[in-house]
Amino acid sequence: MEYRKAGGTDLWLSAFGFGGGRIGSEHITDYQAGQVLTDAFEKGINYFDTAISYGLSEERFGKFLSGFRDRVIISTKGGYGIGGAEDWTYDAVILSAEASLRKLRRDYIDIFFLHSCSSELLGREDIYSALEKLKHQGKIRYSGYSGDNQALAYAADTGSFDIFMGSLNICDQKVIESVLPQIIRNGEGFIAKRSTANYFWKYGGASPGDYHEEYRRRWEIMKDFTGVSPEKTAARFTFFTPGVTSGLVGISKSENLEANLSQFLNGSLDQGTYKNICDGFYQAGKGNWESEI
């Protein structure tokens, strides 16, 4: 496994990150969740990401990763969804982080991301005060922003976050030219979500909630420009895009973990193939395709 330093933090994250959204589903048993989380750790993955809104994910991270303690790096996302507190306020940020700590069974959260709030909400001073208090109390180590497009650009301009997360994959490349260069110049870390374009090629029907429909639509236009197979290039494209600290892959089964790891271990794409995918995205979308939020 390759490990990369997350910007100016002291965190070294596995380049292949475990996305916890899928194992939050009630359709996944505790046994399955525990098996795939343990397998991921044994394969060298040390970075695990979840969110307050990912169903049972935080509880399962707490149950099955707590035994590894300081050998794993855990991030979660919040700032909303807390009874008795208005979303994206000082109280909501504090209370959601504290709720996540309890579910994760940890004394601190390595990275706490504000989760897809708008640029207007990012203008509120109280949310930054809340993040600083959590740091001062030792409840979070680093703060981040997870989101896309204008809001991500705004967050990167504030100078208030240690690390960022945004959509990046073969069908979702806007961030590569829009915000990622600034993040790199500032020496900050970047986590790529939806690294495999959510495996849109595996699903015949439309699944808008998982972005399959939009990514499939884009690829139907892109494929004539790129001349490549998404199955063989998607993961490698994202994992090895310059500036990416870690690429998150949502996994619920150990066999899928193995398949994605084998792609990662194939290493970076050759420069010609990488360029064809980038050129195909901008030619097909005429520069108008925004990141999926």
C-alpha positions as CSV (number, residue, x, y, z in Angstrom):
1,M,0.0,0.0,0.0
2,E,1.2,3.5,-0.8
3,Y,0.8,6.2,2.0
4,R,0.6,9.9,1.3
5,K,1.0,12.9,3.6
6,A,-2.2,14.9,3.9
7,G,-1.0,18.4,3.2
8,G,0.3,20.3,6.2
9,T,-1.1,17.7,8.7
10,D,0.9,14.9,10.3
11,L,-1.4,12.3,8.8
12,W,-0.2,9.7,6.3
13,L,-3.2,8.3,4.6
14,S,-3.4,5.1,2.5
15,A,-3.8,6.2,-1.2
16,F,-6.7,3.8,-1.3
17,G,-9.3,5.0,1.2
18,F,-12.3,3.1,2.5
19,G,-15.6,5.0,1.9
20,G,-18.1,4.0,4.5
21,G,-21.4,5.0,2.9
22,R,-22.3,1.5,1.6
23,I,-21.7,-0.4,4.8
24,G,-24.2,2.0,6.5
25,S,-27.0,0.3,4.7
26,E,-29.4,-1.9,6.8
27,H,-29.2,-4.4,3.9
28,I,-25.6,-5.1,5.0
29,T,-25.3,-7.3,8.0
30,D,-23.0,-6.5,10.9
31,Y,-21.0,-9.7,10.0
32,Q,-20.5,-8.5,6.4
33,A,-19.5,-5.0,7.6
34,G,-17.1,-6.3,10.2
35,Q,-15.5,-8.7,7.6
36,V,-14.9,-6.1,5.0
37,L,-13.6,-3.5,7.4
38,T,-11.2,-6.0,8.9
39,D,-10.1,-7.2,5.5
40,A,-9.4,-3.6,4.4
41,F,-7.2,-3.0,7.4
42,E,-5.3,-6.2,6.9
43,K,-4.7,-5.2,3.2
44,G,-3.0,-2.0,4.4
45,I,-5.8,0.5,4.2
46,N,-5.5,2.9,7.2
47,Y,-7.9,5.6,6.1
48,F,-11.6,5.2,6.7
49,D,-14.3,7.9,6.0
50,T,-17.9,8.1,7.1
51,A,-20.5,10.7,7.9
52,I,-23.3,11.3,10.3
53,S,-25.8,10.7,7.5
54,Y,-24.5,7.3,6.4
55,G,-27.0,5.2,8.3
56,L,-25.2,2.6,10.5
57,S,-21.8,3.4,9.2
58,E,-20.4,5.3,12.2
59,E,-21.7,2.7,14.6
60,R,-20.1,0.0,12.6
61,F,-16.8,1.8,12.3
62,G,-16.9,2.1,16.1
63,K,-17.7,-1.5,16.6
64,F,-15.2,-3.0,14.2
65,L,-12.4,-0.5,14.0
66,S,-12.1,0.5,17.7
67,G,-9.7,-2.4,18.3
68,F,-7.2,-0.9,15.9
69,R,-7.2,2.5,17.7
70,D,-4.2,4.6,16.6
71,R,-3.4,2.4,13.6
72,V,-6.3,3.8,11.6
73,I,-7.2,7.3,10.5
74,I,-10.9,8.1,10.6
75,S,-12.8,11.0,9.2
76,T,-16.4,11.8,9.5
77,K,-18.7,14.6,8.2
78,G,-21.3,16.6,10.0
79,G,-22.7,20.0,11.0
80,Y,-26.3,19.0,10.6
81,G,-29.0,16.5,11.5
82,I,-28.9,17.1,15.3
83,G,-32.1,17.4,17.2
84,G,-32.5,20.7,19.0
85,A,-29.9,22.6,16.9
86,E,-30.3,24.4,13.7
87,D,-28.2,23.0,10.9
88,W,-24.8,24.6,10.2
89,T,-24.7,26.6,13.5
90,Y,-22.2,26.6,16.3
91,D,-24.3,24.2,18.3
92,A,-24.9,21.8,15.4
93,V,-21.2,21.5,14.6
94,I,-20.3,20.9,18.2
95,L,-23.1,18.4,18.9
96,S,-22.7,16.5,15.7
97,A,-19.0,16.0,16.3
98,E,-19.7,14.8,19.8
99,A,-22.4,12.5,18.6
100,S,-20.0,11.0,16.1
101,L,-17.4,10.5,18.8
102,R,-19.8,8.4,20.8
103,K,-20.8,6.3,17.8
104,L,-17.1,5.9,16.7
105,R,-16.1,4.9,20.2
106,R,-13.1,7.3,20.0
107,D,-11.6,10.0,22.1
108,Y,-10.9,12.2,19.0
109,I,-11.8,12.4,15.3
110,D,-8.8,12.7,13.0
111,I,-10.6,14.8,10.4
112,F,-14.0,16.4,10.8
113,F,-15.5,17.7,7.6
114,L,-18.3,20.1,7.2
115,H,-20.5,18.2,4.8
116,S,-21.6,20.0,1.6
117,C,-23.0,23.2,3.1
118,S,-23.3,26.1,0.7
119,S,-20.9,29.0,0.3
120,E,-23.5,31.3,2.0
121,L,-23.4,29.1,5.1
122,L,-19.6,29.0,4.9
123,G,-19.8,32.7,5.5
124,R,-21.0,32.2,9.1
125,E,-18.2,32.9,11.7
126,D,-19.8,30.7,14.3
127,I,-19.0,27.4,12.5
128,Y,-15.3,28.3,12.5
129,S,-15.5,29.1,16.2
130,A,-17.0,25.7,16.8
131,L,-14.3,23.9,14.8
132,E,-11.6,25.8,16.8
133,K,-13.2,24.9,20.1
134,L,-13.4,21.2,19.1
135,K,-9.7,21.3,18.2
136,H,-8.8,23.1,21.5
137,Q,-10.7,20.4,23.4
138,G,-8.9,17.7,21.5
139,K,-12.1,16.2,20.1
140,I,-11.0,16.7,16.5
141,R,-7.4,16.9,15.2
142,Y,-8.0,18.6,11.8
143,S,-11.0,20.3,10.2
144,G,-12.0,20.0,6.6
145,Y,-14.6,20.8,4.0
146,S,-16.4,18.3,1.8
147,G,-18.3,19.6,-1.1
148,D,-18.0,20.7,-4.7
149,N,-18.1,23.6,-7.3
150,Q,-18.5,27.1,-5.9
151,A,-18.8,26.0,-2.3
152,L,-15.5,24.1,-2.5
153,A,-13.8,27.1,-4.1
154,Y,-15.1,29.3,-1.4
155,A,-13.9,27.0,1.3
156,A,-10.5,26.8,-0.2
157,D,-10.3,30.6,-0.2
158,T,-11.1,30.9,3.5
159,G,-7.8,29.6,4.8
160,S,-9.8,28.0,7.6
161,F,-9.6,24.3,6.7
162,D,-6.7,21.8,6.8
163,I,-8.0,19.4,4.2
164,F,-10.6,19.2,1.5
165,M,-12.8,16.5,-0.1
166,G,-14.5,16.7,-3.5
167,S,-15.9,14.6,-6.4
168,L,-13.2,13.4,-8.8
169,N,-13.4,10.6,-11.3
170,I,-13.3,9.9,-15.0
171,C,-16.8,11.5,-15.5
172,D,-16.4,14.2,-12.9
173,Q,-13.2,16.1,-13.5
174,K,-14.1,19.8,-13.0
175,V,-12.1,20.0,-9.7
176,I,-8.8,19.1,-11.5
177,E,-8.6,22.5,-13.1
178,S,-10.9,24.6,-10.9
179,V,-9.9,24.1,-7.3
180,L,-7.2,21.4,-7.0
181,P,-4.4,23.6,-8.3
182,Q,-5.0,26.1,-5.5
183,I,-5.2,23.3,-2.9
184,I,-1.8,22.0,-4.1
185,R,-0.3,25.5,-4.1
186,N,-1.4,26.0,-0.5
187,G,0.1,22.7,0.5
188,E,-3.2,21.2,1.7
189,G,-4.6,17.7,1.3
190,F,-7.3,16.6,-1.0
191,I,-9.5,13.5,-0.7
192,A,-11.3,12.3,-3.9
193,K,-14.8,11.0,-3.3
194,R,-16.7,8.8,-5.9
195,S,-13.3,7.7,-7.2
196,T,-14.7,4.9,-9.4
197,A,-17.7,7.0,-10.7
198,N,-19.8,4.7,-8.5
199,Y,-19.3,1.8,-10.9
200,F,-21.9,3.2,-13.3
201,W,-21.1,0.6,-15.9
202,K,-22.3,-2.2,-13.7
203,Y,-25.9,-1.0,-13.5
204,G,-28.3,-1.3,-16.4
205,G,-31.1,0.8,-14.8
206,A,-31.1,4.4,-13.7
207,S,-30.0,4.9,-10.1
208,P,-30.0,8.7,-9.7
209,G,-29.4,8.5,-6.0
210,D,-26.0,7.0,-6.6
211,Y,-25.1,9.2,-9.6
212,H,-25.1,6.2,-11.9
213,E,-27.6,7.9,-14.3
214,E,-25.6,11.1,-14.8
215,Y,-22.2,9.4,-15.0
216,R,-23.5,6.9,-17.5
217,R,-25.0,9.7,-19.6
218,R,-21.6,11.5,-19.6
219,W,-19.7,8.4,-20.5
220,E,-22.0,7.7,-23.4
221,I,-20.8,11.0,-24.8
222,M,-17.2,10.7,-23.7
223,K,-16.4,7.2,-24.8
224,D,-15.9,8.1,-28.5
225,F,-13.3,10.7,-27.5
226,T,-11.4,8.6,-25.0
227,G,-11.1,5.1,-26.6
228,V,-10.7,3.4,-23.2
229,S,-12.7,1.1,-20.9
230,P,-14.0,2.6,-17.7
231,E,-13.7,-0.8,-15.9
232,K,-9.9,-0.8,-16.5
233,T,-9.2,2.9,-16.0
234,A,-11.6,4.5,-13.6
235,A,-9.9,3.7,-10.3
236,R,-6.4,4.3,-11.6
237,F,-7.3,7.6,-13.1
238,T,-8.5,9.0,-9.7
239,F,-5.9,7.4,-7.4
240,F,-3.0,8.8,-9.4
241,T,-4.3,12.2,-10.4
242,P,-1.6,14.7,-9.1
243,G,-2.6,16.3,-5.8
244,V,-4.9,13.5,-4.7
245,T,-4.0,12.4,-1.2
246,S,-6.4,9.5,-1.1
247,G,-9.3,8.2,-3.3
248,L,-12.3,6.9,-1.5
249,V,-14.1,3.7,-2.7
250,G,-17.4,2.7,-1.3
251,I,-17.2,-1.0,-0.5
252,S,-19.5,-3.4,1.2
253,K,-18.1,-6.8,0.1
254,S,-14.6,-8.3,0.5
255,E,-14.6,-9.5,-3.1
256,N,-15.2,-5.9,-4.3
257,L,-12.3,-4.8,-2.1
258,E,-10.0,-7.3,-3.8
259,A,-11.1,-6.2,-7.3
260,N,-10.5,-2.5,-6.6
261,L,-7.2,-3.1,-4.9
262,S,-6.0,-5.1,-7.9
263,Q,-6.7,-2.0,-10.0
264,F,-4.8,0.2,-7.6
265,L,-1.8,-2.1,-7.6
266,N,-1.6,-1.8,-11.4
267,G,-0.3,1.7,-10.8
268,S,-0.8,4.9,-12.7
269,L,-2.1,5.1,-16.3
270,D,0.3,6.0,-19.0
271,Q,0.4,9.7,-19.8
272,G,-1.4,9.3,-23.2
273,T,-4.3,7.4,-21.7
274,Y,-4.7,9.8,-18.8
275,K,-4.6,12.8,-21.3
276,N,-7.2,11.1,-23.5
277,I,-9.6,10.8,-20.6
278,C,-9.1,14.4,-19.5
279,D,-9.5,15.7,-23.1
280,G,-12.6,13.5,-23.6
281,F,-14.3,15.0,-20.5
282,Y,-13.8,18.5,-21.7
283,Q,-14.6,17.9,-25.3
284,A,-17.7,15.9,-24.6
285,G,-19.0,18.3,-22.0
286,K,-17.7,21.4,-23.7
287,G,-16.4,22.6,-20.3
288,N,-19.9,22.8,-18.9
289,W,-20.1,19.7,-16.7
290,E,-20.1,20.7,-13.1
291,S,-19.1,18.3,-10.2
292,E,-21.9,16.2,-8.8
293,I,-22.7,17.3,-5.3
